Amino acid sequence: MTEVMKLDEQYVAGTYGRYPIEITDGRGSECRDAQGRSYIDMGTGIAVNSFGYCDDEWKAAVTAQLDKVSHTSNLYYTQPGPELARMLCEKTGLKKVFFGNSGAEANECAIKVARKYAAEHKGEEYSVIVTLTNSFHGRTLTTLAATGQEHYHELFCPLTPGFVHTPANDIEALKQTLACNKVAGLMMECVQGEGGVIPLDKEFAAAAAKLCADNDIVLIIDEVQTGNGRTGSLYAYMQYGICPDVVTTAKGLAGGLPLGVCMMGDKVKDVLGRGDHGSTFGMNPICCAGALSILKRIDDSLLEEVKEKSRYIFDELGGAQGVTEVTGMGLMIGVKTVKPAADVVKECMDRGVLCLTAKDKVRLLPALNIPWEQLKLAVEIIKGACI
Ligand SMILES: *Cc1c(COP(=O)(O)O)cnc(C)c1O
């Protein structure tokens, strides 16, 4: 045990089961631990380090902003936030952005938007937010209520009321749910990440979007994990041919800094008015400067590379010995293995590759720009660990 591990054990709340590795530094897709061992990182801090560790361009953008202003609160204007909001809107066609610090906060904002829109347009009794079974939307008491996995709820009840779950990919069940409740919004992930890297059926997504449009229900797509180039398009919904009213994202947006956004389309862009919502750290200039530098680089050629690397991983691991299924989109991939996923992850770690798990799968979320050489080596090692 390193000194840091001992301190962590004694003084840090025991909410995480950590691997026995103290990461001291990293460059790109490689990091090192306190023993000087190096690893290829196929998890990027759970889809956060979009361009890996200490990326030069990102670092330059962040440090330049550090030299100007790091925080002033939302009582004053600062440059990076509005510029980032414009870039997000121009790239998505959505109209306005609220800035928070995390995925859960982005979703909280989306839920408030849906509830206020419905209260004003349909009546205050239209407050129900429908989400999917096996979803994950965050850890606050409200986003936990939104999360369609019972085991996260245990011992924290009562959660925020007004959430109803319906099974993914079951259009009839969704119709029933919408008919039996006074619904403000429908929130879903295009690829359920924590739920096991499971993409939503295209037909279901399209039917759900149409039901929302027909019934004036706010369609919220949670792109906290799938967003910012991760799935091979800037946002995953773009591959589903649907037009959400609200899109939330966080994780990879600022390339390693805490930033969450709730983006609002035409229908709801003016729902939030002065005093309706806020966040002290929201629109933090450092985080926004980091995000600007990340978002600028997620262009067609990078996305093409993401898709090419995705195909490579699917080809190599699909049908590999000890692998029963490969799911996901882009560089958000779940690998179902014969061996327990945790054992595969442990073996990979011993051989110098960091992977994640999602439910019973090994989950891969490498940097969007992971060099081919490191990717090939990592896949080789993962393959070996699956046998
Ligand atoms: C990680 C995640 C969240 C929660 O994000 P935090 O930044 O941890 O609050 C919400 N939704 C999805 C889909 C996620 O993957």
The ligand as an SDF file (V2000), in Angstrom:
LIG
                    3D

 15 15  0  0  0  0  0  0  0  0999 V2000
  -21.8900    9.3410  -15.8150 C   0  0  0  0  0  0  0  0  0  0  0  0
  -23.2720    9.5570  -16.2150 C   0  0  0  0  0  0  0  0  0  0  0  0
  -24.1090   10.4580  -15.5290 C   0  0  0  0  0  0  0  0  0  0  0  0
  -23.6790   11.1590  -14.2590 C   0  0  0  0  0  0  0  0  0  0  0  0
  -22.6230   12.0460  -14.4790 O   0  0  0  0  0  0  0  0  0  0  0  0
  -21.8400   12.6680  -13.2220 P   0  0  0  0  0  0  0  0  0  0  0  0
  -20.8920   13.6410  -13.8520 O   0  0  0  0  0  0  0  0  0  0  0  0
  -21.1610   11.5500  -12.5220 O   0  0  0  0  0  0  0  0  0  0  0  0
  -22.8480   13.3440  -12.3720 O   0  0  0  0  0  0  0  0  0  0  0  0
  -25.3670   10.6750  -16.0210 C   0  0  0  0  0  0  0  0  0  0  0  0
  -25.8170   10.0440  -17.1250 N   0  0  0  0  0  0  0  0  0  0  0  0
  -25.0420    9.1820  -17.8040 C   0  0  0  0  0  0  0  0  0  0  0  0
  -25.5800    8.5360  -19.0380 C   0  0  0  0  0  0  0  0  0  0  0  0
  -23.7540    8.8980  -17.3720 C   0  0  0  0  0  0  0  0  0  0  0  0
  -23.0020    8.0020  -18.0320 O   0  0  0  0  0  0  0  0  0  0  0  0
  1  2  1  0
  2  3  1  0
  2 14  2  0
  3  4  1  0
  3 10  2  0
  4  5  1  0
  5  6  1  0
  6  7  2  0
  6  8  1  0
  6  9  1  0
 10 11  1  0
 11 12  2  0
 12 13  1  0
 12 14  1  0
 14 15  1  0
M  END
$$$$
